[in-house]
Amino acid sequence: MLKLAETQKLIVIKQVEFGVYLAQSRETADEKVLLPKAQLPDDINIGDELEVFIYRDSQDRLISTTRKPLIRLGETAALKVVSVGRQGAFLDWGLEKDLFLPYAQQNRKLHPGEEVLVYLYIDKSDRLCASMKVYDHLRTDAPYKVGDDVSGLVFQESDNYGMFVAVDDIYSAAILKQELYGDIKPGDRIRARVSRVRDDGRLNLSIREKAHVQIYPDMERILELLDQYGGVLPFTEKASPEVIKRETGMSKNEFKRAVGHLYKERKIVIDDGKIRSVTDEQ
């Protein structure tokens, strides 16, 4: 049986001017698929075995190719958006015909040239399509442990939870809301550190360094903010966690730790509910 969206080994059963027909065997020749002439290797003969990928052409007919697709049935992969239309978007998956991503399977507005994480499936009309609803299709058997550095693609945002990330484009991970730092959005590629391996195999990530390392960029961030505010921050470490997070991207503990070090180094003073740079005092 020919398997749509999978790579399989077939034999040449018939040669024609525009290519060859392939089947699983001569006995199953009634179920055959075309391999176009442009895809043929040199010196091909009847009975030769070829490894091909089967998909559908622009007229929805089964066709095979010796090219390697960037995604196969049931897999997830990051693909580039070629074009966007009313019905959906088209993605480059390494084959002649672009892969269709229906509008209903998108979770945000897309633009040509950007990278999106998708899952390949067969729809009710027996067509190959992509979906950005990948959470349940990501693997939970990542080989990483706590403390490992990883890279991945941010594919979805949750107001209550944080950011969902596909490590290596295939493993399920998340950056919890309280761990978010800086301007991160879906579509971004990030480097992070594994902070926890959950019981279900999914990873929790941190984009911040360990406390003794992260304190230095946090101190620099506060000094930059002081410059932006004209030498005076209108809040201190006693402000609410929400204010500190919104203004600095840090947790209250991280902000308090960095402010304490700056104070000890006499780079700031704190009075009247404000933080002032020493330069400003002078």
N, C-alpha and C positions, 0 to 999 in steps of 0.2 A: 504494500500500500504506500502510495506517495504521501509524504508528510509535509504539509504546508508549514513554512517558517522554520524548518529544521534542515541541518546538513546531513546528507546521507549518500551512500555509495550506490551508484546505478551503473548499468552496462549499456553500451551503444547497441541499439537494435535496428536502426535504420539511418542511412545517410541521405540527405536531400540538399538541394542547391543552397538553401539558406541556413543550414546547420545540421544537427543530428537529433534523433529522438532517443530518449533514454527510458529505461524501465528497470524494474527490479530483476527481471529475468525474461527470457524469450517466451516463457509460458504465460507471463503477465503482460504481454505486449499491448493488450487492449487498454491498459492504463499506462500511458506514456506521457512524457513531457519534453518540450523542445529545449535544446541548448543552442542559442543563436551562433551563427558562423563566427562572429567576432570574438566569441568566448572559447572557441575550439583550440586545443593544444595542437602542436604539429604532429603529423603522421598518426592521425586517429583512425581506428579501424573498427569494424563490426565486432562486438564481443569485448572490446576494451572497457575497463572499469574506470569511472570518473567519480570524484567526490564533488557534489554540487549542493547548492542551497536553493530551495524551491520557494518562490513567492508568486505574486500576481503582477502582470504587466498593466499598462495603461487601459487596457480593455477588459481587465479582470480575468484574463486567461492565465492558467498555470504556466510558469516559465521557470527555467533553471539558470543558474549562473555559477561560474567557478570563482567569482569574487567572494571575499569574506565579509559578511555584513557586520556592522558594529553592534548589533543586538540580535538575539534569537528569541524564539517563543519562550515566554515565561521568565525572561531575564530583565534586569534593569540596566540602563546605561545612560550616560550623558550625551545628548545629541545636539547639534547646532540647528537653530531655526533658519530655514531657507526663505520662507515667505509666510505671510499671515493673511487670511481672507475671512469672509463672513461665516463660512461653515467650520473653519478651523485653521490649523497651521500645517505646514509641511516641513519635515525634518530630513536632514542628510544622514542616511544610515549606511552610506558606502556603496549603494546600488544605483542602477540607472534611474529607477522610479523612486521619487522621494516618499517618505513614510508619512501617512496622514495622522494628524493629532486632532480629533474632533473638538469642537468648542466645548462640548459638555464634559470632556475629560481634562479640561484645563482648570487650574486653580488660581491663576493670575493672568494679567494682561501680558502678552508676549510681543517681542520685537525681533525682526530679522537680525541674524548675527549672534544672538545670545544663546547660551547653553542651557538646556533643560534636562532634568532627570525624568526618564519615562520608563514605562513597563510595556512590553509588547504582548498583545493579545489578539485573538480572532473574534470579531464581532458577530452579531446574529445573522448578518448577511454573508458570512464566511470571508470577510475582508480582513486584511492585516491592518491593525491600528495601534496607535500609541496612546498611553494614558499617563497623566501626571499624578494620578492617585496611586502612589507607589508604596505608601507606608506599610501595608500588609504584605508586600512582596519583597521587602528587603530581608536579607539574611541576618540571622541572630547567632551565627557561629564564628564571629570575628576572632582572629588569632591574637588579639591584643590584650594587654594586661594594664592594670593601673600604673600610671606614670609614663606610658608609651606615647611618643609623639605620632600623630596621625594627620592625614589630610582628607578633605571631603568637600562635598557640594551641599550648600544649604538649599533645601528644596521646599520648605514650607514654614510658615510662621504661625504660632498660636499665642493669642493675647494672654491666655492664662498660664500656659506652660513654658513657652520659650521658642527656640528654633529647632527644627528637625533637620538632621544632617545625614547624608549617605556617605559614610567613610569608604574610601576607594570606590565610590559610586555603587556599592553593593551591600554594605553593612549598616544596620539600623543604629542610629545614635541621636542624641539630643543635647543641646545646650540649654540648661534650665534658665528660667527667667532671671533668677538672682545671679547667674554667672555671666550674663550678657554684658559686653563692654564694647563701646565704640559703635560705629555705624555698620551693622551687619544686616543684610537683607537676603531674601530668597534669590538664588542665582549666583551668589558669591562663593568663591572657592576659599577655603580657610585652612589654616593649620591650627591644631589644638592638641591638648593633652588629655588622655583618658583619666577621668577622675573617679570613675566607678564602673564596674561591670555588673549589671543587674542580674538578678536571679533568672530572668527570662532571656538573658544573653544580649540584650540591647546595651549600648554604651552610653554613659553620661560623659560629656566633654567639658573641658574648661579652656577658654581661650586666653586666660590669664596665667602668668607664671606662678610658681610657688611663692608664698608670702615674702620670703627673704630676698627674692629676686624681683618680684613685681613692685616692691615698694619704691624702687628708684624711678621707673617710668611714671608711677603715680605721683611722686614728688614733682617730676618735671611737668606733668599735666596740671598740677595746681599752680605752679609758677607761670605756666602759659595762660591759665585762666585769669590770674592776677593781672597780667599784662593786658588781657582783653577787657578787664573790668576797670582799667585805669589805676591799678595798684591796690584795689580794695574789693574783697569778696563780701557781699552783703549777707553772708551766713557763716556759721562755724560748724564744728563737728556735732554741735547740739541740735542742729536742724533735723527735720524729719528724714527718715531713710528715703522717702519718695523724692524730696527736694534734692538731696545729695545725689541720688541716682540720676535724676533728670539733668542736673547741671554738670556732673562730672563723669558719669558712667561707672562710678565706683559704689560698692556697698558702704554702709555707714562705718563698719569696722575698718575697711581698707582706707577710707578717707581719714578716719581718726588716726590711724597708724602713720599715714604719710604726713598729716599736719603735725603730729607730735615730733617726727624727725626734723621737719623744717623748722619747728620752733626751737628744738635743741641746737640746731645748727645756726640759729639766730638769723634765719632768712625771712622770718615772718614774726609779727606780733599779733596778739589776739586781744581785742578790747571792744566793749560796747556792742557785743553780738556780731562783730565783723573780724575778718582776717585781713591784715594789712601787710604789704611787703615792706621789708626793712628800708628799701630804697625810697618807698613812699613816705616813710616816717622821717627820713633824713631830708 
